[in-house]
Every structure is written in structure tokens, then in C-alpha cells.
Amino acid sequence: MIGIKMAYYRKADWPRLLSIISDKESMHETWKEWHKAFEKLKKNLRNKGFIVIDVVVDLDELIEYCLKRKIENDGKARSQFVQNKRL
């Protein structure tokens, strides 16, 4: 079985997340909307036989990750951050 890491954002972090990312327009407006989509995708992946691993995103670590690499804090960077995260 193949494991897939998925970024998980804490509800309390949502307002700050939206304030630090460069692609706010591509994100859900509320954590509740995002969480509903997250759970739906997770269920679909599990139904296809994948193992889904929730990776809680620490916003300070994410900021540092982007600054070190001199990259924008966008969807691509967040995906790379999660995939490179050691569990």
C-alpha cells in the first residue's frame, strides 16, 4: 500500500494561515469549508486503497521552510513542506 501525506491545518491556525500564504484566493474562506473538502478527499483516497497520513502543519516551521528556500508560501511550497516532513 502507498502512503499519502496530507496537510492538516488546525482550526485555531486558520486565520493566521490565510494571512501568511501568497495564494489566499485559492484556499477555502473558512476552516469548516476546508475541513469538509479535506475529509472528502481523505475518504476518496482511502476508498482507492491508499494509506492517508495527516501531517499537522506548524505555521512557524512552514514560514521558515519557505524563507530558507526563498520560495513563495503557495500551494506548491506547502505540498513540498508536507512531503518532506519527517514523522
mmCIF file as gemmi writes it, N, C-alpha and C atoms, coordinates in Angstrom:
data_model
loop_
_atom_site.group_PDB
_atom_site.id
_atom_site.type_symbol
_atom_site.label_atom_id
_atom_site.label_alt_id
_atom_site.label_comp_id
_atom_site.label_asym_id
_atom_site.label_entity_id
_atom_site.label_seq_id
_atom_site.pdbx_PDB_ins_code
_atom_site.Cartn_x
_atom_site.Cartn_y
_atom_site.Cartn_z
_atom_site.occupancy
_atom_site.B_iso_or_equiv
_atom_site.pdbx_formal_charge
_atom_site.auth_seq_id
_atom_site.auth_asym_id
_atom_site.pdbx_PDB_model_num
ATOM 1 N N . MET Axp A 1 ? 0.831 -1.198 0 1 0 ? 1 A 1
ATOM 2 C CA . MET Axp A 1 ? 0 0 0 1 0 ? 1 A 1
ATOM 3 C C . MET Axp A 1 ? 0.87 1.255 0 1 0 ? 1 A 1
ATOM 4 N N . ILE Axp A 2 ? 0.363 2.255 -0.638 1 0 ? 2 A 1
ATOM 5 C CA . ILE Axp A 2 ? 1.089 3.521 -0.743 1 0 ? 2 A 1
ATOM 6 C C . ILE Axp A 2 ? 0.526 4.513 0.262 1 0 ? 2 A 1
ATOM 7 N N . GLY Axp A 3 ? 1.427 5.166 0.991 1 0 ? 3 A 1
ATOM 8 C CA . GLY Axp A 3 ? 1.017 6.192 1.946 1 0 ? 3 A 1
ATOM 9 C C . GLY Axp A 3 ? 1.047 7.564 1.293 1 0 ? 3 A 1
ATOM 10 N N . ILE Axp A 4 ? 0.034 8.352 1.565 1 0 ? 4 A 1
ATOM 11 C CA . ILE Axp A 4 ? -0.049 9.716 1.058 1 0 ? 4 A 1
ATOM 12 C C . ILE Axp A 4 ? -0.145 10.666 2.238 1 0 ? 4 A 1
ATOM 13 N N . LYS Axp A 5 ? 0.771 11.627 2.277 1 0 ? 5 A 1
ATOM 14 C CA . LYS Axp A 5 ? 0.738 12.64 3.331 1 0 ? 5 A 1
ATOM 15 C C . LYS Axp A 5 ? -0.183 13.77 2.904 1 0 ? 5 A 1
ATOM 16 N N . MET Axp A 6 ? -1.054 14.18 3.833 1 0 ? 6 A 1
ATOM 17 C CA . MET Axp A 6 ? -1.957 15.297 3.571 1 0 ? 6 A 1
ATOM 18 C C . MET Axp A 6 ? -1.76 16.361 4.634 1 0 ? 6 A 1
ATOM 19 N N . ALA Axp A 7 ? -1.689 17.607 4.185 1 0 ? 7 A 1
ATOM 20 C CA . ALA Axp A 7 ? -1.549 18.733 5.11 1 0 ? 7 A 1
ATOM 21 C C . ALA Axp A 7 ? -2.824 18.879 5.927 1 0 ? 7 A 1
ATOM 22 N N . TYR Axp A 8 ? -2.643 18.982 7.231 1 0 ? 8 A 1
ATOM 23 C CA . TYR Axp A 8 ? -3.779 19.226 8.117 1 0 ? 8 A 1
ATOM 24 C C . TYR Axp A 8 ? -3.518 20.54 8.852 1 0 ? 8 A 1
ATOM 25 N N . TYR Axp A 9 ? -4.485 21.437 8.744 1 0 ? 9 A 1
ATOM 26 C CA . TYR Axp A 9 ? -4.389 22.748 9.399 1 0 ? 9 A 1
ATOM 27 C C . TYR Axp A 9 ? -5.342 22.78 10.585 1 0 ? 9 A 1
ATOM 28 N N . ARG Axp A 10 ? -4.824 23.204 11.73 1 0 ? 10 A 1
ATOM 29 C CA . ARG Axp A 10 ? -5.664 23.321 12.92 1 0 ? 10 A 1
ATOM 30 C C . ARG Axp A 10 ? -6.631 24.498 12.762 1 0 ? 10 A 1
ATOM 31 N N . LYS Axp A 11 ? -7.816 24.317 13.292 1 0 ? 11 A 1
ATOM 32 C CA . LYS Axp A 11 ? -8.847 25.351 13.197 1 0 ? 11 A 1
ATOM 33 C C . LYS Axp A 11 ? -8.342 26.674 13.777 1 0 ? 11 A 1
ATOM 34 N N . ALA Axp A 12 ? -7.65 26.61 14.894 1 0 ? 12 A 1
ATOM 35 C CA . ALA Axp A 12 ? -7.149 27.821 15.547 1 0 ? 12 A 1
ATOM 36 C C . ALA Axp A 12 ? -6.107 28.548 14.693 1 0 ? 12 A 1
ATOM 37 N N . ASP Axp A 13 ? -5.445 27.811 13.798 1 0 ? 13 A 1
ATOM 38 C CA . ASP Axp A 13 ? -4.396 28.398 12.952 1 0 ? 13 A 1
ATOM 39 C C . ASP Axp A 13 ? -4.933 28.991 11.647 1 0 ? 13 A 1
ATOM 40 N N . TRP Axp A 14 ? -6.183 28.734 11.323 1 0 ? 14 A 1
ATOM 41 C CA . TRP Axp A 14 ? -6.726 29.103 10.011 1 0 ? 14 A 1
ATOM 42 C C . TRP Axp A 14 ? -6.568 30.587 9.676 1 0 ? 14 A 1
ATOM 43 N N . PRO Axp A 15 ? -6.985 31.507 10.563 1 0 ? 15 A 1
ATOM 44 C CA . PRO Axp A 15 ? -6.838 32.933 10.216 1 0 ? 15 A 1
ATOM 45 C C . PRO Axp A 15 ? -5.375 33.319 9.936 1 0 ? 15 A 1
ATOM 46 N N . ARG Axp A 16 ? -4.469 32.797 10.734 1 0 ? 16 A 1
ATOM 47 C CA . ARG Axp A 16 ? -3.047 33.106 10.528 1 0 ? 16 A 1
ATOM 48 C C . ARG Axp A 16 ? -2.548 32.49 9.221 1 0 ? 16 A 1
ATOM 49 N N . LEU Axp A 17 ? -2.965 31.262 8.938 1 0 ? 17 A 1
ATOM 50 C CA . LEU Axp A 17 ? -2.568 30.619 7.684 1 0 ? 17 A 1
ATOM 51 C C . LEU Axp A 17 ? -2.94 31.509 6.504 1 0 ? 17 A 1
ATOM 52 N N . LEU Axp A 18 ? -4.182 31.974 6.478 1 0 ? 18 A 1
ATOM 53 C CA . LEU Axp A 18 ? -4.635 32.813 5.37 1 0 ? 18 A 1
ATOM 54 C C . LEU Axp A 18 ? -3.832 34.107 5.273 1 0 ? 18 A 1
ATOM 55 N N . SER Axp A 19 ? -3.316 34.567 6.4 1 0 ? 19 A 1
ATOM 56 C CA . SER Axp A 19 ? -2.553 35.823 6.388 1 0 ? 19 A 1
ATOM 57 C C . SER Axp A 19 ? -1.11 35.647 5.913 1 0 ? 19 A 1
ATOM 58 N N . ILE Axp A 20 ? -0.596 34.407 5.906 1 0 ? 20 A 1
ATOM 59 C CA . ILE Axp A 20 ? 0.816 34.201 5.551 1 0 ? 20 A 1
ATOM 60 C C . ILE Axp A 20 ? 1.025 33.57 4.174 1 0 ? 20 A 1
ATOM 61 N N . ILE Axp A 21 ? -0.037 33.112 3.545 1 0 ? 21 A 1
ATOM 62 C CA . ILE Axp A 21 ? 0.129 32.452 2.252 1 0 ? 21 A 1
ATOM 63 C C . ILE Axp A 21 ? -0.047 33.44 1.103 1 0 ? 21 A 1
ATOM 64 N N . SER Axp A 22 ? 0.582 33.142 -0.017 1 0 ? 22 A 1
ATOM 65 C CA . SER Axp A 22 ? 0.52 34.052 -1.166 1 0 ? 22 A 1
ATOM 66 C C . SER Axp A 22 ? -0.643 33.75 -2.104 1 0 ? 22 A 1
ATOM 67 N N . ASP Axp A 23 ? -1.312 32.626 -1.874 1 0 ? 23 A 1
ATOM 68 C CA . ASP Axp A 23 ? -2.403 32.222 -2.769 1 0 ? 23 A 1
ATOM 69 C C . ASP Axp A 23 ? -3.727 32.083 -2.01 1 0 ? 23 A 1
ATOM 70 N N . LYS Axp A 24 ? -4.002 33.057 -1.17 1 0 ? 24 A 1
ATOM 71 C CA . LYS Axp A 24 ? -5.203 33.033 -0.338 1 0 ? 24 A 1
ATOM 72 C C . LYS Axp A 24 ? -6.468 32.814 -1.178 1 0 ? 24 A 1
ATOM 73 N N . GLU Axp A 25 ? -6.473 33.383 -2.383 1 0 ? 25 A 1
ATOM 74 C CA . GLU Axp A 25 ? -7.661 33.282 -3.237 1 0 ? 25 A 1
ATOM 75 C C . GLU Axp A 25 ? -7.966 31.841 -3.65 1 0 ? 25 A 1
ATOM 76 N N . SER Axp A 26 ? -6.979 30.958 -3.562 1 0 ? 26 A 1
ATOM 77 C CA . SER Axp A 26 ? -7.206 29.569 -3.956 1 0 ? 26 A 1
ATOM 78 C C . SER Axp A 26 ? -7.617 28.683 -2.777 1 0 ? 26 A 1
ATOM 79 N N . MET Axp A 27 ? -7.621 29.244 -1.587 1 0 ? 27 A 1
ATOM 80 C CA . MET Axp A 27 ? -7.987 28.484 -0.388 1 0 ? 27 A 1
ATOM 81 C C . MET Axp A 27 ? -9.453 28.704 -0.049 1 0 ? 27 A 1
ATOM 82 N N . HIS Axp A 28 ? -9.993 27.786 0.717 1 0 ? 28 A 1
ATOM 83 C CA . HIS Axp A 28 ? -11.358 27.958 1.226 1 0 ? 28 A 1
ATOM 84 C C . HIS Axp A 28 ? -11.382 29.16 2.167 1 0 ? 28 A 1
ATOM 85 N N . GLU Axp A 29 ? -12.503 29.831 2.224 1 0 ? 29 A 1
ATOM 86 C CA . GLU Axp A 29 ? -12.61 31.008 3.085 1 0 ? 29 A 1
ATOM 87 C C . GLU Axp A 29 ? -12.62 30.651 4.562 1 0 ? 29 A 1
ATOM 88 N N . THR Axp A 30 ? -13.224 29.516 4.888 1 0 ? 30 A 1
ATOM 89 C CA . THR Axp A 30 ? -13.306 29.132 6.298 1 0 ? 30 A 1
ATOM 90 C C . THR Axp A 30 ? -12.659 27.769 6.522 1 0 ? 30 A 1
ATOM 91 N N . TRP Axp A 31 ? -12.247 27.556 7.768 1 0 ? 31 A 1
ATOM 92 C CA . TRP Axp A 31 ? -11.673 26.263 8.125 1 0 ? 31 A 1
ATOM 93 C C . TRP Axp A 31 ? -12.715 25.167 7.937 1 0 ? 31 A 1
ATOM 94 N N . LYS Axp A 32 ? -13.948 25.45 8.266 1 0 ? 32 A 1
ATOM 95 C CA . LYS Axp A 32 ? -15.015 24.46 8.157 1 0 ? 32 A 1
ATOM 96 C C . LYS Axp A 32 ? -15.17 23.979 6.71 1 0 ? 32 A 1
ATOM 97 N N . GLU Axp A 33 ? -15.139 24.915 5.755 1 0 ? 33 A 1
ATOM 98 C CA . GLU Axp A 33 ? -15.227 24.547 4.332 1 0 ? 33 A 1
ATOM 99 C C . GLU Axp A 33 ? -14.02 23.698 3.937 1 0 ? 33 A 1
ATOM 100 N N . TRP Axp A 34 ? -12.832 24.156 4.362 1 0 ? 34 A 1
ATOM 101 C CA . TRP Axp A 34 ? -11.607 23.422 4.035 1 0 ? 34 A 1
ATOM 102 C C . TRP Axp A 34 ? -11.665 22.017 4.633 1 0 ? 34 A 1
ATOM 103 N N . HIS Axp A 35 ? -12.077 21.909 5.898 1 0 ? 35 A 1
ATOM 104 C CA . HIS Axp A 35 ? -12.086 20.625 6.594 1 0 ? 35 A 1
ATOM 105 C C . HIS Axp A 35 ? -13.041 19.643 5.924 1 0 ? 35 A 1
ATOM 106 N N . LYS Axp A 36 ? -14.171 20.141 5.456 1 0 ? 36 A 1
ATOM 107 C CA . LYS Axp A 36 ? -15.133 19.287 4.758 1 0 ? 36 A 1
ATOM 108 C C . LYS Axp A 36 ? -14.506 18.713 3.482 1 0 ? 36 A 1
ATOM 109 N N . ALA Axp A 37 ? -13.806 19.561 2.719 1 0 ? 37 A 1
ATOM 110 C CA . ALA Axp A 37 ? -13.131 19.11 1.492 1 0 ? 37 A 1
ATOM 111 C C . ALA Axp A 37 ? -11.995 18.146 1.828 1 0 ? 37 A 1
ATOM 112 N N . PHE Axp A 38 ? -11.264 18.434 2.9 1 0 ? 38 A 1
ATOM 113 C CA . PHE Axp A 38 ? -10.168 17.583 3.362 1 0 ? 38 A 1
ATOM 114 C C . PHE Axp A 38 ? -10.687 16.175 3.671 1 0 ? 38 A 1
ATOM 115 N N . GLU Axp A 39 ? -11.768 16.104 4.441 1 0 ? 39 A 1
ATOM 116 C CA . GLU Axp A 39 ? -12.329 14.804 4.823 1 0 ? 39 A 1
ATOM 117 C C . GLU Axp A 39 ? -12.847 14.039 3.609 1 0 ? 39 A 1
ATOM 118 N N . LYS Axp A 40 ? -13.439 14.74 2.658 1 0 ? 40 A 1
ATOM 119 C CA . LYS Axp A 40 ? -13.948 14.096 1.448 1 0 ? 40 A 1
ATOM 120 C C . LYS Axp A 40 ? -12.8 13.503 0.631 1 0 ? 40 A 1
ATOM 121 N N . LEU Axp A 41 ? -11.731 14.271 0.439 1 0 ? 41 A 1
ATOM 122 C CA . LEU Axp A 41 ? -10.578 13.785 -0.304 1 0 ? 41 A 1
ATOM 123 C C . LEU Axp A 41 ? -9.929 12.603 0.409 1 0 ? 41 A 1
ATOM 124 N N . LYS Axp A 42 ? -9.799 12.717 1.707 1 0 ? 42 A 1
ATOM 125 C CA . LYS Axp A 42 ? -9.199 11.649 2.502 1 0 ? 42 A 1
ATOM 126 C C . LYS Axp A 42 ? -10.006 10.348 2.348 1 0 ? 42 A 1
ATOM 127 N N . LYS Axp A 43 ? -11.317 10.45 2.414 1 0 ? 43 A 1
ATOM 128 C CA . LYS Axp A 43 ? -12.183 9.281 2.262 1 0 ? 43 A 1
ATOM 129 C C . LYS Axp A 43 ? -12.025 8.671 0.871 1 0 ? 43 A 1
ATOM 130 N N . ASN Axp A 44 ? -11.987 9.52 -0.156 1 0 ? 44 A 1
ATOM 131 C CA . ASN Axp A 44 ? -11.823 9.034 -1.525 1 0 ? 44 A 1
ATOM 132 C C . ASN Axp A 44 ? -10.5 8.294 -1.699 1 0 ? 44 A 1
ATOM 133 N N . LEU Axp A 45 ? -9.439 8.855 -1.14 1 0 ? 45 A 1
ATOM 134 C CA . LEU Axp A 45 ? -8.125 8.212 -1.248 1 0 ? 45 A 1
ATOM 135 C C . LEU Axp A 45 ? -8.112 6.871 -0.532 1 0 ? 45 A 1
ATOM 136 N N . ARG Axp A 46 ? -8.705 6.826 0.656 1 0 ? 46 A 1
ATOM 137 C CA . ARG Axp A 46 ? -8.769 5.554 1.399 1 0 ? 46 A 1
ATOM 138 C C . ARG Axp A 46 ? -9.577 4.518 0.639 1 0 ? 46 A 1
ATOM 139 N N . ASN Axp A 47 ? -10.669 4.968 0.014 1 0 ? 47 A 1
ATOM 140 C CA . ASN Axp A 47 ? -11.503 4.039 -0.767 1 0 ? 47 A 1
ATOM 141 C C . ASN Axp A 47 ? -10.736 3.467 -1.951 1 0 ? 47 A 1
ATOM 142 N N . LYS Axp A 48 ? -9.71 4.172 -2.407 1 0 ? 48 A 1
ATOM 143 C CA . LYS Axp A 48 ? -8.887 3.69 -3.526 1 0 ? 48 A 1
ATOM 144 C C . LYS Axp A 48 ? -7.708 2.855 -3.033 1 0 ? 48 A 1
ATOM 145 N N . GLY Axp A 49 ? -7.633 2.631 -1.722 1 0 ? 49 A 1
ATOM 146 C CA . GLY Axp A 49 ? -6.608 1.76 -1.17 1 0 ? 49 A 1
ATOM 147 C C . GLY Axp A 49 ? -5.366 2.44 -0.636 1 0 ? 49 A 1
ATOM 148 N N . PHE Axp A 50 ? -5.353 3.771 -0.62 1 0 ? 50 A 1
ATOM 149 C CA . PHE Axp A 50 ? -4.195 4.483 -0.093 1 0 ? 50 A 1
ATOM 150 C C . PHE Axp A 50 ? -4.256 4.576 1.43 1 0 ? 50 A 1
ATOM 151 N N . ILE Axp A 51 ? -3.091 4.656 2.024 1 0 ? 51 A 1
ATOM 152 C CA . ILE Axp A 51 ? -2.982 4.962 3.449 1 0 ? 51 A 1
ATOM 153 C C . ILE Axp A 51 ? -2.791 6.47 3.524 1 0 ? 51 A 1
ATOM 154 N N . VAL Axp A 52 ? -3.651 7.147 4.26 1 0 ? 52 A 1
ATOM 155 C CA . VAL Axp A 52 ? -3.578 8.607 4.351 1 0 ? 52 A 1
ATOM 156 C C . VAL Axp A 52 ? -2.972 8.995 5.697 1 0 ? 52 A 1
ATOM 157 N N . ILE Axp A 53 ? -1.949 9.829 5.622 1 0 ? 53 A 1
ATOM 158 C CA . ILE Axp A 53 ? -1.244 10.283 6.815 1 0 ? 53 A 1
ATOM 159 C C . ILE Axp A 53 ? -1.481 11.78 6.968 1 0 ? 53 A 1
ATOM 160 N N . ASP Axp A 54 ? -2.15 12.158 8.051 1 0 ? 54 A 1
ATOM 161 C CA . ASP Axp A 54 ? -2.368 13.577 8.339 1 0 ? 54 A 1
ATOM 162 C C . ASP Axp A 54 ? -1.073 14.172 8.88 1 0 ? 54 A 1
ATOM 163 N N . VAL Axp A 55 ? -0.635 15.257 8.27 1 0 ? 55 A 1
ATOM 164 C CA . VAL Axp A 55 ? 0.554 15.957 8.737 1 0 ? 55 A 1
ATOM 165 C C . VAL Axp A 55 ? 0.104 17.334 9.233 1 0 ? 55 A 1
ATOM 166 N N . VAL Axp A 56 ? 0.121 17.498 10.549 1 0 ? 56 A 1
ATOM 167 C CA . VAL Axp A 56 ? -0.281 18.781 11.129 1 0 ? 56 A 1
ATOM 168 C C . VAL Axp A 56 ? 0.783 19.808 10.777 1 0 ? 56 A 1
ATOM 169 N N . VAL Axp A 57 ? 0.349 20.891 10.144 1 0 ? 57 A 1
ATOM 170 C CA . VAL Axp A 57 ? 1.276 21.917 9.685 1 0 ? 57 A 1
ATOM 171 C C . VAL Axp A 57 ? 1.508 22.939 10.793 1 0 ? 57 A 1
ATOM 172 N N . ASP Axp A 58 ? 2.764 23.034 11.213 1 0 ? 58 A 1
ATOM 173 C CA . ASP Axp A 58 ? 3.176 24.069 12.156 1 0 ? 58 A 1
ATOM 174 C C . ASP Axp A 58 ? 3.501 25.302 11.312 1 0 ? 58 A 1
ATOM 175 N N . LEU Axp A 59 ? 2.759 26.376 11.512 1 0 ? 59 A 1
ATOM 176 C CA . LEU Axp A 59 ? 2.914 27.545 10.644 1 0 ? 59 A 1
ATOM 177 C C . LEU Axp A 59 ? 4.292 28.176 10.735 1 0 ? 59 A 1
ATOM 178 N N . ASP Axp A 60 ? 4.887 28.184 11.917 1 0 ? 60 A 1
ATOM 179 C CA . ASP Axp A 60 ? 6.24 28.739 12.051 1 0 ? 60 A 1
ATOM 180 C C . ASP Axp A 60 ? 7.252 27.915 11.265 1 0 ? 60 A 1
ATOM 181 N N . GLU Axp A 61 ? 7.11 26.6 11.295 1 0 ? 61 A 1
ATOM 182 C CA . GLU Axp A 61 ? 8.003 25.73 10.516 1 0 ? 61 A 1
ATOM 183 C C . GLU Axp A 61 ? 7.799 25.956 9.023 1 0 ? 61 A 1
ATOM 184 N N . LEU Axp A 62 ? 6.553 26.143 8.616 1 0 ? 62 A 1
ATOM 185 C CA . LEU Axp A 62 ? 6.248 26.395 7.209 1 0 ? 62 A 1
ATOM 186 C C . LEU Axp A 62 ? 6.876 27.703 6.738 1 0 ? 62 A 1
ATOM 187 N N . ILE Axp A 63 ? 6.752 28.728 7.543 1 0 ? 63 A 1
ATOM 188 C CA . ILE Axp A 63 ? 7.353 30.03 7.2 1 0 ? 63 A 1
ATOM 189 C C . ILE Axp A 63 ? 8.863 29.886 7.055 1 0 ? 63 A 1
ATOM 190 N N . GLU Axp A 64 ? 9.487 29.212 8.014 1 0 ? 64 A 1
ATOM 191 C CA . GLU Axp A 64 ? 10.939 29.007 7.982 1 0 ? 64 A 1
ATOM 192 C C . GLU Axp A 64 ? 11.349 28.206 6.745 1 0 ? 64 A 1
ATOM 193 N N . TYR Axp A 65 ? 10.591 27.181 6.421 1 0 ? 65 A 1
ATOM 194 C CA . TYR Axp A 65 ? 10.848 26.346 5.248 1 0 ? 65 A 1
ATOM 195 C C . TYR Axp A 65 ? 10.887 27.213 3.985 1 0 ? 65 A 1
ATOM 196 N N . CYS Axp A 66 ? 9.886 28.068 3.836 1 0 ? 66 A 1
ATOM 197 C CA . CYS Axp A 66 ? 9.809 28.921 2.644 1 0 ? 66 A 1
ATOM 198 C C . CYS Axp A 66 ? 10.926 29.961 2.619 1 0 ? 66 A 1
ATOM 199 N N . LEU Axp A 67 ? 11.218 30.556 3.765 1 0 ? 67 A 1
ATOM 200 C CA . LEU Axp A 67 ? 12.278 31.569 3.824 1 0 ? 67 A 1
ATOM 201 C C . LEU Axp A 67 ? 13.64 30.964 3.488 1 0 ? 67 A 1
ATOM 202 N N . LYS Axp A 68 ? 13.936 29.804 4.049 1 0 ? 68 A 1
ATOM 203 C CA . LYS Axp A 68 ? 15.221 29.133 3.792 1 0 ? 68 A 1
ATOM 204 C C . LYS Axp A 68 ? 15.416 28.838 2.309 1 0 ? 68 A 1
ATOM 205 N N . ARG Axp A 69 ? 14.336 28.483 1.641 1 0 ? 69 A 1
ATOM 206 C CA . ARG Axp A 69 ? 14.417 28.104 0.229 1 0 ? 69 A 1
ATOM 207 C C . ARG Axp A 69 ? 14.136 29.278 -0.714 1 0 ? 69 A 1
ATOM 208 N N . LYS Axp A 70 ? 13.806 30.425 -0.107 1 0 ? 70 A 1
ATOM 209 C CA . LYS Axp A 70 ? 13.486 31.636 -0.888 1 0 ? 70 A 1
ATOM 210 C C . LYS Axp A 70 ? 12.372 31.354 -1.895 1 0 ? 70 A 1
ATOM 211 N N . ILE Axp A 71 ? 11.308 30.702 -1.385 1 0 ? 71 A 1
ATOM 212 C CA . ILE Axp A 71 ? 10.161 30.38 -2.228 1 0 ? 71 A 1
ATOM 213 C C . ILE Axp A 71 ? 8.904 31.003 -1.635 1 0 ? 71 A 1
ATOM 214 N N . GLU Axp A 72 ? 7.934 31.233 -2.511 1 0 ? 72 A 1
ATOM 215 C CA . GLU Axp A 72 ? 6.65 31.765 -2.061 1 0 ? 72 A 1
ATOM 216 C C . GLU Axp A 72 ? 5.924 30.719 -1.235 1 0 ? 72 A 1
ATOM 217 N N . ASN Axp A 73 ? 5.149 31.19 -0.275 1 0 ? 73 A 1
ATOM 218 C CA . ASN Axp A 73 ? 4.341 30.293 0.535 1 0 ? 73 A 1
ATOM 219 C C . ASN Axp A 73 ? 3.016 30.061 -0.209 1 0 ? 73 A 1
ATOM 220 N N . ASP Axp A 74 ? 3.085 29.17 -1.189 1 0 ? 74 A 1
ATOM 221 C CA . ASP Axp A 74 ? 1.91 28.856 -2.001 1 0 ? 74 A 1
ATOM 222 C C . ASP Axp A 74 ? 1.622 27.357 -1.917 1 0 ? 74 A 1
ATOM 223 N N . GLY Axp A 75 ? 0.635 26.929 -2.662 1 0 ? 75 A 1
ATOM 224 C CA . GLY Axp A 75 ? 0.233 25.528 -2.612 1 0 ? 75 A 1
ATOM 225 C C . GLY Axp A 75 ? 1.359 24.562 -2.913 1 0 ? 75 A 1
ATOM 226 N N . LYS Axp A 76 ? 2.178 24.904 -3.881 1 0 ? 76 A 1
ATOM 227 C CA . LYS Axp A 76 ? 3.299 24.036 -4.25 1 0 ? 76 A 1
ATOM 228 C C . LYS Axp A 76 ? 4.283 23.92 -3.081 1 0 ? 76 A 1
ATOM 229 N N . ALA Axp A 77 ? 4.597 25.044 -2.456 1 0 ? 77 A 1
ATOM 230 C CA . ALA Axp A 77 ? 5.527 25.035 -1.321 1 0 ? 77 A 1
ATOM 231 C C . ALA Axp A 77 ? 4.95 24.264 -0.141 1 0 ? 77 A 1
ATOM 232 N N . ARG Axp A 78 ? 3.663 24.448 0.121 1 0 ? 78 A 1
ATOM 233 C CA . ARG Axp A 78 ? 3.035 23.733 1.243 1 0 ? 78 A 1
ATOM 234 C C . ARG Axp A 78 ? 3.026 22.233 0.987 1 0 ? 78 A 1
ATOM 235 N N . SER Axp A 79 ? 2.796 21.845 -0.254 1 0 ? 79 A 1
ATOM 236 C CA . SER Axp A 79 ? 2.819 20.428 -0.609 1 0 ? 79 A 1
ATOM 237 C C . SER Axp A 79 ? 4.224 19.849 -0.41 1 0 ? 79 A 1
ATOM 238 N N . GLN Axp A 80 ? 5.236 20.57 -0.868 1 0 ? 80 A 1
ATOM 239 C CA . GLN Axp A 80 ? 6.622 20.125 -0.689 1 0 ? 80 A 1
ATOM 240 C C . GLN Axp A 80 ? 6.957 20.017 0.797 1 0 ? 80 A 1
ATOM 241 N N . PHE Axp A 81 ? 6.525 21.004 1.565 1 0 ? 81 A 1
ATOM 242 C CA . PHE Axp A 81 ? 6.789 21.015 3.005 1 0 ? 81 A 1
ATOM 243 C C . PHE Axp A 81 ? 6.233 19.755 3.653 1 0 ? 81 A 1
ATOM 244 N N . VAL Axp A 82 ? 4.997 19.427 3.321 1 0 ? 82 A 1
ATOM 245 C CA . VAL Axp A 82 ? 4.342 18.254 3.915 1 0 ? 82 A 1
ATOM 246 C C . VAL Axp A 82 ? 5.039 16.969 3.463 1 0 ? 82 A 1
ATOM 247 N N . GLN Axp A 83 ? 5.378 16.874 2.179 1 0 ? 83 A 1
ATOM 248 C CA . GLN Axp A 83 ? 6.007 15.659 1.671 1 0 ? 83 A 1
ATOM 249 C C . GLN Axp A 83 ? 7.397 15.448 2.28 1 0 ? 83 A 1
ATOM 250 N N . ASN Axp A 84 ? 8.103 16.543 2.573 1 0 ? 84 A 1
ATOM 251 C CA . ASN Axp A 84 ? 9.449 16.451 3.136 1 0 ? 84 A 1
ATOM 252 C C . ASN Axp A 84 ? 9.464 16.308 4.653 1 0 ? 84 A 1
ATOM 253 N N . LYS Axp A 85 ? 8.32 16.452 5.272 1 0 ? 85 A 1
ATOM 254 C CA . LYS Axp A 85 ? 8.221 16.415 6.742 1 0 ? 85 A 1
ATOM 255 C C . LYS Axp A 85 ? 8.463 15.006 7.242 1 0 ? 85 A 1
ATOM 256 N N . ARG Axp A 86 ? 9.364 14.907 8.188 1 0 ? 86 A 1
ATOM 257 C CA . ARG Axp A 86 ? 9.616 13.611 8.821 1 0 ? 86 A 1
ATOM 258 C C . ARG Axp A 86 ? 8.626 13.41 9.943 1 0 ? 86 A 1
ATOM 259 N N . LEU Axp A 87 ? 8.082 12.234 10.005 1 0 ? 87 A 1
ATOM 260 C CA . LEU Axp A 87 ? 7.042 11.962 11.003 1 0 ? 87 A 1
ATOM 261 C C . LEU Axp A 87 ? 7.596 11.238 12.208 1 0 ? 87 A 1
